Amino acid sequence: MAITTEFLRRPLMTGAVAASSRRLAYAMTEGIGLERARLVAELGPGTGVFTDAILARLAPDARLVAVELNPVLAARLSATRRDTRLTVVQDTAADLAAVVGEPVDAVVSGLPWTVMPQDRRGHILDAVAEVLAPGGQFTTFAYLHAAWTPPARHFTAELACRFDRLERSKAVWANLPPAFVHRATQRP
């Protein structure tokens, strides 16, 4: 219920009415090299569904930096996860380079891309491209029903401009609403 409450309080900041499913979390973290990663960043962890999936794949000596803008969700995530590999930072994703301070192997994002202003979205995508190590992976998701809308098409085009390779997963039907995953690879 935390994500629903925060959506009602701050719909443009939260972006989702319900937490993502474990199936979507699996699709978001599959095949992006988390098992070999040294440092991973998560944008918009919300209630921690993706956080838990990332931590399940990370090596014992790896680190995860989760950047959450919403102070309530950041505090709740920090208080409910006792994994020493996790650092929760209450900040904007546009400041990712300053937050992580070094190149990352992967960025996993739950941000509501299509509801944010285009200039903010561009700044955040630039920050992601800046911090990803050569060959690094970026994953995010989009709702299937909205894939044809202008904001979603613009977002896909922005990804294609910034990354060497862009793939789209099969639909994850076991999510409300159904979604798919964008997987982008940083230029080597």
N, C-alpha and C positions, 0 to 999 in steps of 0.2 A: 504493500500500500504506500510505501514511502515515495516511490516514483510517481504514482498517481497524485498524491498530495502535492508534491513539488511541481508537477505539471499544472495543476490547478492554480497554484500560487504564482508560478513563473513559466508560462507555456513556451515563450520564445527561448528561454534559457535551458529548459529541461528537454523539450522537443519530443518526448515520448509519453504516451498515456500509461503504458504497461512496460514492465521490464522485458528485456529480450529473453528468448527461450535458451535452454541449454543446447539445443540443436543448432541454433544460430551461433552461439558462442563456440561450439565445436567447429562450425564452418569458418568462422572468423580466424581461428587460430591454427587450423589445419594447413600443413604444407608451406609454412612461412619461415621455417628454420628456428623456431623458438627453442628447441632442444639444444641447439648449438649457440644460441645467442648469449652474449655477455651483458648487454644492456638493452632493455625494451622500454618504450614509452607507450602509455595508454592515454588517449584523449577522451574525456567525458565518460569516466567509468560508472557514473550513476550509482546504482545499488551493488555493483561488483560482479555481475554475471560474467562479463568478459574477463574481469580481473581474476576470478577463480579459475577460468579455463586457461589463462596465460600462466598463472602460477603452477598449475598442474603439469604443464609442459616444460617449465624452466628448470635448468640445472641448479643444483644446490648453491653454487657460488655466483649465479647470475643475479641481476638486479632489475626491478620493475619500478618505474617512476610513473605514477598515475596522476594526471593533471585534471582537476575538476574545478570548474568555475563556481558552481553552486555551493555555498558554504555549508549548508545543512547536509547535503550528500557527501561532501568531502569529509566532514567531521564524523558522519556515521560510518563511512567506509574505513576511515582510519581507526575508529573505535572497535569495529567488528572483525578486523583482519589482524591476526597476530603473527604474520609471516615476516621474518626479518629481511627478506628480500624486497619487500614492498615499502615504498615511500610515497605517501599521498601528499600532493601539493595543491593548495587552493590558489589557483591562478588561471589566467587565460591561456588557451592553447597557442595563441599567437606569440607568446613569450617562451615557446618550447626550447629554443636554443639556450636561453639564459637559465632555464629550469634544469635541463639535463647537463649542460656544460661540456658535453663531448658527443661524438658521433654515436648513434644507436643502430642496432642491427635490425630492429623492426619497430613499427608504430602501428598500434591497433586503435581504431577510433570508433566511438559510438556517438559522435557529434551529429546534431540534426542539420546537416549540410544544406538542405533545400529550403529551410525556413530562415536562414541567416542572410544578412545582406551580402551581396556579391563581393564587395570590397573586403569585408571581414573574412569571408570564405577564402578569398585569394591570399590574404595575409597568412592565414593558418596553413593553407596548402604550401605556400612558400616556406614557412617555418618547418613543415614536415620534410620537404625536399632538401632543405638546408642541413637538417640534423641526421638524415639517413646516411649511413656508411655506404660506400660503393657496393652495389648489389643488394642493398637493404630492401626489406619488404614493407609495404604499407597496405593495411586492409581496413575497409570500412564497409558499411552495408547501406542498402536502400530498400525502400518498400516497393514490392512488385507492382502494386496498383498505381503508383505514382511515377513509374519509370519513363513514361511517355511525356510527362509534363515539361514545360520549358525549363524550370529550375533544375530538374533532374538531368535533362539533356545537357544543359550548360555545365553542370558539375562534372558529368562524364567527359565532356570536351576539355575541361580544365585539368582533369587527371591525365588525359591523353597527351596534353601539351607538356606536362611536367615530368612524366615518367617514361622510361624506355619501353616497358611492356605493361599492358593493361589487360586483365582477364576478368570475366564475370562468371560467377559460380552458377550452378543450377539453382532453381528456386528452393528455398527452405520453407516448405509448407507448414512445418511444425513451429510456426512463430505467429504471433498476432500483432499486426497483420503479416502475411507471408512476405518474405524478403529474399534478397540475393546479396552476395558479397562481391565487392570490387577488390581485386588483388592487383597491386601495382608494384613494379620493381624499379628501384633507383638505377640510374645509369651507372655502369661499372667504372 
